[in-house]
Amino acid sequence: MLFQGCASLFFHPDKEVYRTPDFYSLAYDDVSFSSKDGTVLNAWYIHTNKEKPQGLLFVAHGNGQNLSAHFTSWVWLVMQGYDVFIFDYRGYGKSEGESSIKGSVEDTTAALAYVEEHYETQYFVCGQSLGGTMVLNALNGRDNRRVKAAIIDSTFVGFADIANDKMSKIWLGWPFQWVPYLSLSGEYDAKDKLDINLPILFLHGSADKTISPNASWQLYDLSNQPREFWLLKGAEHIQVLDNKNIQKDFVQFLRSHSAYFNPNYSSMKIYE
């Protein structure tokens, strides 16, 4: 049961439709594409209501619910003039199949390929929580010339590490904290997938009780330059971009990211 339970920590999908872009009077394309093994996946391409889009953000969401819940976190950016592409891993929402680590990595890879096949623009890639690990795996060893930069928001270092951390918080799990390191392969750990030949912006909240901000610090420390880390004091899990001041800086980052990064650039900002 413990070995089986480790994998189940990472995926909490559902099929409920929480909201659609129609609620915000936003146009969107409801699209389908296939993963490597033929599993049919669902995605939304949400169009800004501005006359001319400022750019495109690709989003790999976290481990709970589905895209109809997660896209709402990006409505503010759509209102700023950006299109957003967000997809569901297998087992989530209208996507077929059952959740798995390997399958979700392949789904993210397929989603990136779909974007590059159907849209000519360069784009940014954002992975939130579990999605950060999926994004780093998908970008690793790939031709990323179409990608401007990667944003990794509140992501853990490795699967066994986060499983062990969760077990350590429950007294019944204390004697079994060694189990994740035997039952979970390190093949897809984020800490080993940072050589992506792209600028990386790490985001984390200092009050995150789901994934410690130390995880982002470790990933930042292990990553190649150029890189930047934004830490927001008092913010909880994937709440950094809810902050209005950070939203302003984030839009500025998207608009002029090349000015932020030179090959040797490395910086950390702490927001109050």
Buried (B, 14 or more C-beta within 10 A) or exposed (E): EEEEBBBEBBBBBBEEEBEBBEEBEBEBEEBEBEBEEEBEBBBBBBBBEEEEEBBBBBBBBBBBBBBBBBBBBBBBBBEBBBBBBBBBBBBBBBBBBEBBBEBBBBBBBBBBBBBBEEBEEEBBBBBBBBBBBBBBBBBBEBEBEBBBBBBBBBBBBBBBBBBBBBBEEEEEBEEBBEBBBEBBEEEBBBBBBBEBEBBBBBBBBBEBEBBBBEBBBBBBEBBBBBBBBBBBEEBBBBBBBBBEEBBEBBBEBBBEBEEBBEEEEBBEEEBE
